[in-house]
């Protein structure tokens, strides 16, 4: 337990047992499941934690309460890593009410078989407020950031925005790591599809006087809030965060990698500010997706494989397009000994993507890299530098 303000305490937990978050994302530094309590005439708890840490969370809550009884549990998000201990809370504090919206309560019934909410709920609407005494809480609905029931809670007294999964990151709170790297990977992996919805909630947030952001994952943000808000604005508007080129390749016998490597070297010789060179068969896929969204230019290099493209490249492109990849420049390098068709297939996978600028140069390698391929790669490098 630690104090965020005089009245607001952190009661979350660190998880160093987890290896894959949501069964998908590698988290070598664990995860934090954040929960908060506001001490006032009425006491409000904001969210619970993962099921594996229910007892520890209750201990943290009891320490913060110091013998008092909570009046409300505010449920901002129903993903089980935040909602798993609702029933445990209700059993421990039967006099408390559960605060949520219509979709919240529908989901509680789905997740908790036979749960009895009779007389235990306070249903709120977007923009409605709840007074705890000196603290006035306003609920700001954030549908599809990144579930339909999500809502933020704004405390106008201490100017705190409780932001659910927004502004969250991978990593436990005792991990010493850069915020932006793991927040970017988290955002594009989990929230990235919903840029329009994030833009909508950022517009709502811009009308609030915010001094502190309390997310459900990652550290409490207390300084340079414009930095975090600006990054979220760039990410959710599919803007370009950093100048540079990402080269993402798959290679069976090394020839496609060789072509991609020649392009990398030429870009560096020509003064490209950053070149990310990514072997999709070995790179963490979420890291690769993160870099593709970070930089403005992307080169995809792969082989024709079973009259299609190599599986890791297909996976990568699918991850990009399902997250609304757009506003980027893309170049293509293909390899095929007798019937190269990878470039056509890759380009077709982006047919629904918005504002894609395709390079004029496409490099076609037939088995091994030849002199004409070197010339093509030179031309591609010139286009990318422009």
N, C-alpha and C positions, 0 to 999 in steps of 0.2 A: 504494500500500500504506500502511496505517496501523494502529497498534495499538489494539485495543479493550480488552484486558487485557494483562498481561505476556506471556501465551502465545497469545493469540488475535489474529489479524491479519485485516483486511479486504482482499480481493483482487478486488473486483468492478469493474464498469466503468459509465460513463455513456454513454448513447446519445442523441445529439442529431440523429441522422439520421432517426429514426423520426417519422412524422407521425400514423399511426393504430396504436395498440396493439391487438393481436389483430385487426387489419384493421377495427376498429369504433370505438375510443375515441380521441377527439382528445387528443393529448398535446403541447401547444405548448411545454412545458418538458422534453420528452424523457422518458426512462425510465432507471432504474437497475436493473442486473442484479447482484444481490449474491452474493458467494461469500466463504467464510471458510476459514482454516486454523488448526488448533490444533497448536502445537508442543509436543511432549512426548517421552517415550521412544519412543512410537509417534506418528506424525504423521498427522492426519486432515484431509482437505479436505472441506468441505461444499458440495456442488453446483457446477455449472459456470455458464456464461453463454450468452447468445444466440450463434448460429452466426457472426454477422458480427464478433464480437469475440473469437474463439478465440485468435488469436495474442497479442492484448493481455493476455488473461487468463493465458495461459501465462507471459508475461513477468512479470506481477504475482506469479504463484505462484513462479516461480524466484527472484525477488527476496526473497520471504518465506522460502523454503527455505534460501537462502544456501548452496547446495551439497549440502544433504541430500536424501533421497529420501522421498516420502510413502509411508505404509503403507496408507492407506485413502482411498477416495472415498466419502463418505456421500451417497446420492441420496435427498433428502427429497421431491422432486417431479419428475415426468417431463414436465411441459410443456416444449416445446423451448426456450423462452427461458431455461430453467435446466439442461436436460439435453443440449443440442446437442453439447457437447464431450466427452461420455463416451468415445467412440472415440478422439478425439485424446489424451485423458488416458491411456487404456490403452496407446496406441502409445508415448507419451512415457515412461511409467512402468510397464513390463510386470510388474514385481514386486508392484505394489500390488493390493489387493483392493477390489472394489466391494461396499459395504454397502447392503442394501435389504431389502425384504420380498418375499413371493411375487409380489404384484401389480407391484412395481417391475421385477422381472426379466422378467415376462411382457411388460411394456410396452417394455423395452429391446429385446427381440427384435422387437417390432412396429416400432419407430422405426429400428433399425439392421439393415438386411438382411444376413444372414450373419454377424453378430457371434458370436465364439466366447467364451463365458463360462466354459468348462471350467476348473475349479480357480481361478477368479478371484473367487468370490462368497462373501460372508458374509451369510447370510440371518438376519434377526432377527425376533422376534415382539414384540407389544405389551408394553411394560414391561420387556423385556430390556435388559441393559447391556453396554457394551463398555469395557474399561479401556485407557487410553492410557499409563498409568503413574501420574501424580498426578491426571490428569483421568479421572473416571468419567462416561461418557455413558449416558444412559437414553433409550430410544426410545419416544415417545408417539404412538401411531397416531391420525391425524386424518382418517378416511375422509370423503370428500366435502366437504373444506374446501380446495379445492373439486373435487378429483379423488379417485378411490377409493384410490389408492396412497399418498396423502400421509401423511407422518409428521413429527413434530417431534423435535428432539434437545435433551435437557436436560443441561447440564454442571453437576453439583452442586458442583464445585470452585470455579468462578468465578461460579456461580449465574446462568448464561446460558441463556436459552431461544432456540434457533434455531427460528423459528416458520413456516418455509416461506412461503406467500403470505399468511398471516394477519398483520395489523398492517402490511400493505404499503400503498403509495400510488403514484399517478402522479407523474411528475416525476423528473428527474435529481437527484443529490445536490448539485449546485452551483446548483440553482434555489432562490431565496429566495421561499418561499411558505408559506402556512398549512398545517400538517399535516392538520388535521381536514377541511378542504374537499376536498382531493384524496384523502384516505384514505376519506372518506365516498362520494365518487363512485366510487372504485375498489371499495369494499366492495359497494355496492348494485348496481353494474354486473356484477360478476364473481362475488361470493360470496353475494349477497343471497338467492338462492333457498334457501340451505342454512342457515337460521337454527337449526334444531333441531340440526344437526351442530356448528355453532359453539358453541351452548350446551353441548353435551356436552364439547367440548374445553376450554371455559372452566372447567368443573367439574373436569376433570383438572388444569388449570393452577393452580387455586386451592390444590391440595395441595402445590405446589412453592414453594420459596423463590427467588423470581426478582428479580434486581437489574438485569439487562440483557435486552432483547429484540432479537434479530437477525433481521429479516425478509428475504425474498428480493427485495423492492422497497422503496425508500424508506430513510429514515435509521435507524440503530441508535438504539434508545430506551433512555435511561439515567437519566432523571429523571421524577418524577411519574408512575410507571407506573400508578397507580390511575386517572389521567385516561384513559389509553388503554384500560385494561381496562373501565372503566365505560362508555365509548363503545361498545366492542364488545359489551358486555352489552346496552345499550339497542338497538343496531342489530339484533343477532341475535334479540332477543326481540320485535322489531317494536314497541318502545316509542316514545313521543313524546319526541324530543330537545329541541325548542324550541316554545314557544307561538307560534301564528300561523296564518295562512290562506294557502294557495297557490291562486291563480286561474290555471288553465291553459286557454287558449282557442285556437281556430282561427277565422279570419274571412275570408270571400271578398271582400265589398264593404264591410266596416267596420261593419256593423250589430251583429254579434255581439260584436265588440271594444268597441263603444260600450256595450253592456249590461254586459259584464265590467268596463269602466272605471268605470261608475257604481257598481257594487258595490264596487270597490276604494276609490273616494272615500268612500263611505258608511262602510265599515269603518274607514278612517283617521279620519274625523270622530268615530266612536264610540269611538276609543281602542284599536283593535286593535293589539297590540304589534308585529306584523310582518305585512305583506302582500306576498307574492311574486306578481308579475304577469308571466305567461310566455306568449309567443307561440310555440306549439309548432312553427310552420313555420320559425322563425328561431333558436330556442334550441337549443343543444346538447342532444340528447335525454338523454344521460347526466346532464347537469346538472339537467334537469327531473325525471328519476326520483329523483335525490338529494334534491331539495327536497320532492317528494311524500312521501318517507319521513321527512324531517326534521320536518315539521310535522304537527300532529294533525288539521287540517281542510283539505279540498280541494274546490274548486269547478271543475267541468268545463263549459266553454261551447263549443258547436260547432253547426255547421249540419247539417241533413239533406242528404245528398249521394249521388245515385244510389241512392235508397232505402236508404241506409246512413248512416254518419257520415263526416266529412271524414278523409282518409287519415292525416294527422299525429295526429289524436286517436285513431284506431283503433290506430296504432302505439304511442302513449303508454300507452293503457290495457292493451294486450297486454304491454308491458314491465313494467307494474306487477303485473299478475295472475300472470305467469310467475315473478315474484320473491316471490310469496305476500303481496301487499299486504293488510294487515289492521289491525284495531284503530283505525279512522279514521272520521271524520265526512265525508260527501260530500254536496255539493249540485250540482244540475244546472241549466244554462241551455241551452235549445235554440232553434234558429231554423229555420223552414221556411215558405215562402210559402203553399203549398197543402196539404201533407201532413206536418206536423212529426212526426217519429218518433225524433229523435236521443236524447231523454231515455230512452225505452224501450229503445233499442239499447244505450246506454251502461250503463244499470242492469243489463241482461241480461249484459253482459260481466263483471260482478262477482259473478255468481250463485254461484260457488264460493269467493269470498273470505269470510274469517271476520271476525265482529264488525264489520260495517260499519253505522254509524248514518246512515240517510238523512235529510236535512232534510225537514221537512214541506212546505216551499215549493219548488216547481219553477217556474222562469221560462220561459214559452213566448213567444218573439218571432215574430211573423208578418211577415217582411220587415223593417220598421223598428221601432225602439223607440217605444212609445206610453205614454200616461199610466198605463194599467193595469200595464204592465211596470215602471214606476218604483215603483208600490206593491208589486208582487211582490218587486222587488229590495230595497226597504226592509225587508220582512218577512224576506227571506233574511238580510240583514245582522243583524237583531235576533236571529235564531236562532243565527247564527254567533258573535255576541258573547257569548251566554249560555254 
